[in-house]
Amino acid sequence: MLKIIKTKDDYAAALASIDRLITLDPEPGTPDGDELEVLTVLVKDYEGKRFPVQIPDAIEAVQFRMEQMGLSQRDLVPFIGSRARVSEILSRKRPLTLSMLRALHTGLGIPAAVLLRGEQQAASSNVEEELAHFPVKEMVRRRWLKVPKKASESELARALRSYLAPLTEAASPFQVLTRKPEQERADRPNDRHALMAWTARVIEVSRTVQLRGRYQPGCLTAEVLSGLVHLSTLDDGPRKAQEYLSRYGITLVVVEHLSQTRLDGAVFFVAPDRPVVALTLRFDRVDNFWFTLLHELGHLVQDFNEPTAGFFDDLEATGTGDPRELAADAFARDALIAPKDWGGSLVRDAPNPGYVRELAARLGIHPAIVAGRVRKERGSYRILSNLVGHGDVRPLFPEEHSGASR
């Protein structure tokens, strides 16, 4: 039962309750959320009366913990976002956001009550900044943010913070947001806030996919990949691919990209044993679906032996020198059509529909995969356009699953 804090024991009990509640991360307006808000007010009131010396605020607490643990500003990047952002936070040029506060509490063990002293100020001062940087209108239109039609800025900000919360719960908190530039394959960098919003939606949708098996590194053997690629011959092959990968503990989702991004696919872990492959269907073609899927699986097979935040790919990007991207391209290419089969095929020299269909039938794959390979190697995207399956994939992933408004 909540009561006025009068003694040291009351104070200690309130701080313990705040630590417990902030770990639960309750939604505003819920019983736990209301209790956290009231406790914070009671603690601040008690401290203001009880302690003649100002208790350290959140920044001072962070600086003290850095000194205790021998941390540099670089060590705060996973919790705050970038070296520049860390510098701005520590010099008080920018306030801590609620998600940063939670990360610092969890990652550095700074008492939640200390951090929460600045929460109300952070919440109010960040409303305009958050709404200005995120594509809120598009998110509301797609029903990614569920708010009343005439929501106030504070209501939108609360909804946005709640919406972004899954990013802090992923396998490597905040790393999805702060990955190194080379892990993003793009000629033109994607808008960071739009990418964060898309990633949060991917995590949310991934939780609706029921897995039939548990992921084990090395599970994607040549035989397993061959079985996956053979599903391409089915009219609902992409949907069957989702079911097939779930047997191996791999979540496949489709979430349409936001307008400020140029994104075809991504792969990252939302838990230590739960990888997610997300496709945007930016180009709704059968050949694009299968190549992008195998490209992201290539990253999963080849590039997660060392810690990494994940890969976010614009497959139209040219001139990438990242060997991991080149290796993922080769992985996809060879998994779809083995080098020995491609090297001896007539379609390489005579790209006519008959040869495309003949090779596809012999290999047990969709003709779109062969046609896509021909178009890519010749650099001509006008040929064989009737074979690549325009508009055949998106209908298999309805709006209620992808979350996109069309």
PAKOLRO-452632 format. One line per 4 residues: number of its first residue (from 1); their letters; for each residue x, y, z of C-alpha. Coordinates in steps of 0.25 Angstrom, whole numbers, plus 2048, in hexadecimal, padded with zeros to 3 digits. Layout:
! residues N
NUM) a) X Y Z ~ ...
! end
This chain:
! residues 406
1) mlki) 800 800 800 ~ 806 80E 7FC ~ 808 818 807 ~ 810 824 80A
5) iktk) 81F 821 80D ~ 822 825 81B ~ 82E 81C 81F ~ 83A 816 81A
9) ddya) 834 809 819 ~ 828 80F 811 ~ 832 815 808 ~ 83A 808 806
13) aala) 82D 800 803 ~ 829 80B 7F9 ~ 836 80A 7F2 ~ 835 7FB 7F1
17) sidr) 827 7FC 7EB ~ 82C 806 7E1 ~ 838 7FC 7DD ~ 82E 7F1 7DC
21) litl) 824 7F9 7D4 ~ 82E 7FF 7CA ~ 833 7F1 7C7 ~ 824 7ED 7C3
25) dpep) 824 7F9 7BA ~ 815 7FB 7BC ~ 80C 802 7B2 ~ 807 810 7B6
29) gtpd) 7F9 810 7BC ~ 7FA 802 7C1 ~ 7FA 7FF 7D0 ~ 809 7FC 7D0
33) gdel) 80B 809 7C8 ~ 803 811 7D1 ~ 80A 80C 7DD ~ 818 80F 7D7
37) evlt) 814 81D 7D4 ~ 80E 81F 7E2 ~ 81A 819 7E9 ~ 824 822 7E1
41) vlvk) 81C 82E 7E5 ~ 81C 829 7F4 ~ 82B 826 7F3 ~ 82F 834 7ED
45) dyeg) 826 83B 7F8 ~ 82D 833 803 ~ 83B 836 7FE ~ 838 845 7FC
49) krfp) 834 846 80B ~ 83E 83C 811 ~ 84B 83E 80A ~ 851 84C 80B
53) vqip) 85C 849 800 ~ 857 846 7F2 ~ 857 838 7EF ~ 85E 835 7E2
57) daie) 856 835 7D6 ~ 856 82B 7CA ~ 862 831 7C3 ~ 86A 832 7D0
61) avqf) 866 824 7D3 ~ 86B 81F 7C5 ~ 878 826 7C7 ~ 87A 820 7D5
65) rmeq) 877 812 7CF ~ 881 814 7C4 ~ 88C 818 7CE ~ 888 80C 7D6
69) mgls) 889 802 7CB ~ 894 809 7C3 ~ 88B 80C 7B7 ~ 88E 815 7AB
73) qrdl) 883 81D 7A4 ~ 885 812 799 ~ 880 808 7A3 ~ 872 80F 7A4
77) vpfi) 86F 80E 795 ~ 867 801 796 ~ 85E 808 7A0 ~ 85D 816 79B
81) gsra) 85F 815 78C ~ 86C 81B 786 ~ 878 822 78A ~ 873 82F 787
85) rvse) 866 82D 78E ~ 86E 828 79B ~ 876 835 79A ~ 869 83D 799
89) ilsr) 862 836 7A5 ~ 86E 837 7AE ~ 870 846 7AB ~ 861 848 7AE
93) krpl) 85F 84D 7A0 ~ 854 842 79D ~ 84B 83C 7A8 ~ 84B 82D 7AA
97) tlsm) 83F 826 7A4 ~ 836 81B 7AC ~ 83C 810 7A4 ~ 84A 815 7A7
101) lral) 847 815 7B6 ~ 842 807 7B5 ~ 84E 802 7AE ~ 857 809 7B8
105) htgl) 850 803 7C4 ~ 850 7F5 7BE ~ 85E 7F6 7B8 ~ 866 7FD 7C2
109) gipa) 85E 7FA 7CF ~ 85B 809 7D2 ~ 84F 80A 7DC ~ 843 80C 7D4
113) avll) 83E 817 7DF ~ 84B 81F 7DC ~ 848 81E 7CD ~ 83A 821 7CE
117) rgeq) 83C 82F 7D5 ~ 83E 834 7C7 ~ 834 82C 7C0 ~ 828 836 7C0
121) qaas) 832 841 7BB ~ 837 837 7B0 ~ 829 833 7AC ~ 824 841 7AB
125) snve) 830 847 7A4 ~ 831 83B 79A ~ 822 83C 795 ~ 825 845 78A
129) eela) 832 83F 786 ~ 82D 831 785 ~ 820 835 77D ~ 829 83D 774
133) hfpv) 833 832 770 ~ 82A 826 76F ~ 820 824 764 ~ 814 825 76D
137) kemv) 80A 828 763 ~ 80D 81C 75A ~ 80E 813 767 ~ 800 818 76B
141) rrrw) 7FA 816 75D ~ 800 808 75D ~ 7FA 805 76B ~ 808 802 770
145) lkvp) 805 80D 77A ~ 7F7 80B 780 ~ 7F2 819 785 ~ 7E5 821 785
149) kkas) 7E3 829 778 ~ 7E6 836 77F ~ 7F1 831 788 ~ 7F9 83C 790
153) esel) 808 83D 78E ~ 809 837 79C ~ 800 82B 798 ~ 808 829 78B
157) aral) 815 829 793 ~ 810 81F 79D ~ 80C 816 792 ~ 819 818 78B
161) rsyl) 821 814 797 ~ 819 808 799 ~ 81A 804 78B ~ 829 805 78B
165) aplt) 82A 7FD 798 ~ 82D 7F0 791 ~ 83A 7F5 78C ~ 83F 7F5 79A
169) eaas) 83B 7E7 79C ~ 842 7E1 790 ~ 84E 7D7 791 ~ 858 7E3 791
173) pfqv) 851 7EF 797 ~ 852 7FB 78E ~ 85C 7F5 785 ~ 851 7F4 77A
177) ltrk) 851 803 77B ~ 85F 806 77C ~ 866 7FC 772 ~ 872 800 76B
181) peqe) 870 806 75D ~ 876 7FB 756 ~ 86B 7F2 75B ~ 861 7FA 753
185) radr) 862 7F7 744 ~ 85D 804 73D ~ 862 80E 733 ~ 85A 818 73B
189) pndr) 859 817 74A ~ 84B 814 74F ~ 845 81D 758 ~ 849 818 766
193) halm) 83C 81B 76D ~ 833 815 762 ~ 83D 808 762 ~ 83A 808 771
197) awta) 82B 808 76F ~ 82C 7FD 765 ~ 835 7F5 76E ~ 82B 7F6 77A
201) rvie) 820 7F2 771 ~ 827 7E6 76C ~ 82A 7E2 77A ~ 81B 7E3 77E
205) vsrt) 816 7DB 772 ~ 821 7D0 774 ~ 81A 7CE 781 ~ 80E 7C9 77A
209) vqlr) 815 7BE 772 ~ 815 7B1 779 ~ 821 7A9 778 ~ 821 79A 777
213) gryq) 830 798 77A ~ 83C 79E 781 ~ 847 7A5 77A ~ 854 79E 77A
217) pgcl) 860 7A4 773 ~ 864 79B 767 ~ 855 797 765 ~ 855 79D 757
221) taev) 85C 791 750 ~ 85D 790 740 ~ 851 786 741 ~ 848 78F 74A
225) lsgl) 84B 79B 740 ~ 848 792 734 ~ 83B 78E 73A ~ 838 79D 73D
229) vhls) 83B 7A1 72E ~ 832 796 729 ~ 826 79C 72F ~ 827 7A7 725
233) tldd) 820 79F 71B ~ 813 7A0 723 ~ 809 7AB 721 ~ 80A 7AE 730
237) gprk) 819 7AB 731 ~ 81D 7B8 739 ~ 812 7B5 743 ~ 817 7A6 744
241) aqey) 825 7AC 746 ~ 821 7B2 753 ~ 81B 7A5 758 ~ 827 79E 753
245) lsry) 831 7A7 75A ~ 829 7A7 767 ~ 82D 798 769 ~ 83B 79C 76A
249) gitl) 838 7A8 774 ~ 839 7B3 76A ~ 82E 7BD 769 ~ 82B 7C3 75B
253) vvve) 822 7CF 75B ~ 81E 7DA 750 ~ 81D 7E8 754 ~ 81C 7F3 74A
257) hlsq) 827 7FD 74A ~ 825 80C 74E ~ 825 817 744 ~ 832 81C 74A
261) trld) 83A 80F 748 ~ 83F 807 73C ~ 83F 7F9 742 ~ 83D 7EB 73C
265) gavf) 840 7E2 748 ~ 847 7E1 756 ~ 84B 7D6 75F ~ 84E 7D7 76E
269) fvap) 84B 7D0 77B ~ 840 7D4 785 ~ 844 7C9 78F ~ 851 7C1 790
273) drpv) 84B 7B6 789 ~ 840 7BD 780 ~ 845 7C3 773 ~ 83B 7CB 76B
277) valt) 83C 7CD 75C ~ 833 7D9 757 ~ 830 7DC 749 ~ 829 7E9 744
281) lrfd) 824 7E4 736 ~ 829 7F2 731 ~ 829 7EB 724 ~ 81D 7E1 724
285) rvdn) 823 7D6 71B ~ 825 7C8 71D ~ 834 7C8 719 ~ 837 7D4 722
289) fwft) 830 7CD 72E ~ 839 7C0 72C ~ 846 7C7 72A ~ 844 7D1 736
293) llhe) 840 7C5 73F ~ 84C 7BD 73B ~ 855 7C9 73C ~ 850 7CC 74B
297) lghl) 852 7BD 74E ~ 860 7BE 748 ~ 863 7C9 753 ~ 85D 7C0 75E
301) vqdf) 865 7B4 759 ~ 872 7BC 757 ~ 873 7C8 75F ~ 86E 7C6 76E
305) nept) 87A 7BE 773 ~ 87E 7CB 779 ~ 875 7D6 780 ~ 86D 7DE 776
309) agff) 861 7E6 777 ~ 85B 7E1 76A ~ 85B 7E4 75B ~ 851 7EE 754
313) ddle) 852 7ED 745 ~ 84E 7F5 739 ~ 852 7EB 72E ~ 852 7F6 724
317) atgt) 85E 7FC 72A ~ 86A 7FC 721 ~ 879 7FD 724 ~ 878 7F6 731
321) gdpr) 886 7F2 736 ~ 881 7EA 742 ~ 886 7DC 740 ~ 87A 7D7 748
325) elaa) 870 7DD 73F ~ 877 7D7 733 ~ 878 7C9 73A ~ 869 7CA 73D
329) dafa) 866 7CD 72E ~ 86E 7C1 72A ~ 868 7B8 734 ~ 85A 7BC 72F
333) rdal) 85E 7BB 721 ~ 864 7AD 723 ~ 859 7A8 72C ~ 84F 7AB 721
337) iapk) 856 7A6 715 ~ 863 79E 718 ~ 86F 7A2 710 ~ 870 795 708
341) dwgg) 861 796 704 ~ 863 7A5 6FF ~ 870 7A2 6F8 ~ 86A 798 6EF
345) slvr) 85D 79E 6EC ~ 859 7A3 6DE ~ 851 7AF 6E4 ~ 85E 7B6 6E7
349) dapn) 861 7B8 6D9 ~ 852 7B8 6D3 ~ 849 7BF 6DE ~ 83C 7BA 6D8
353) pgyv) 830 7B6 6E0 ~ 831 7A8 6DB ~ 83F 7A6 6E1 ~ 83B 7AD 6EE
357) rela) 82F 7A3 6F0 ~ 837 797 6EC ~ 842 79A 6F6 ~ 838 79D 701
361) arlg) 831 790 6FF ~ 83E 788 6FF ~ 842 78F 70C ~ 835 78F 713
365) ihpa) 834 79E 715 ~ 82B 7A9 711 ~ 82E 7AF 703 ~ 82F 7BD 709
369) ivag) 83C 7B9 710 ~ 842 7B5 703 ~ 83D 7C2 6FC ~ 841 7CA 707
373) rvrk) 84F 7C5 706 ~ 850 7C7 6F7 ~ 84B 7D6 6F9 ~ 855 7D8 704
377) ergs) 861 7D3 6FC ~ 85D 7DA 6EF ~ 85A 7E7 6F6 ~ 84D 7E7 6EE
381) yril) 840 7E8 6F6 ~ 837 7E9 6EA ~ 839 7DB 6E5 ~ 831 7CF 6EB
385) snlv) 828 7D9 6F3 ~ 81C 7D0 6F1 ~ 823 7C4 6F9 ~ 828 7CB 706
389) ghgd) 81A 7CB 70D ~ 817 7D9 70E ~ 80C 7DB 719 ~ 80C 7CD 71D
393) vrpl) 812 7CD 72B ~ 80B 7D9 733 ~ 7FD 7D2 732 ~ 803 7C6 73A
397) fpee) 806 7CF 746 ~ 7F9 7D7 749 ~ 7F9 7E4 750 ~ 7F5 7DF 75D
401) hsga) 802 7D8 75D ~ 80C 7E1 757 ~ 806 7ED 75E ~ 807 7F6 751
405) sr) 7FB 7FE 74B ~ 7FA 7FD 73D
! end
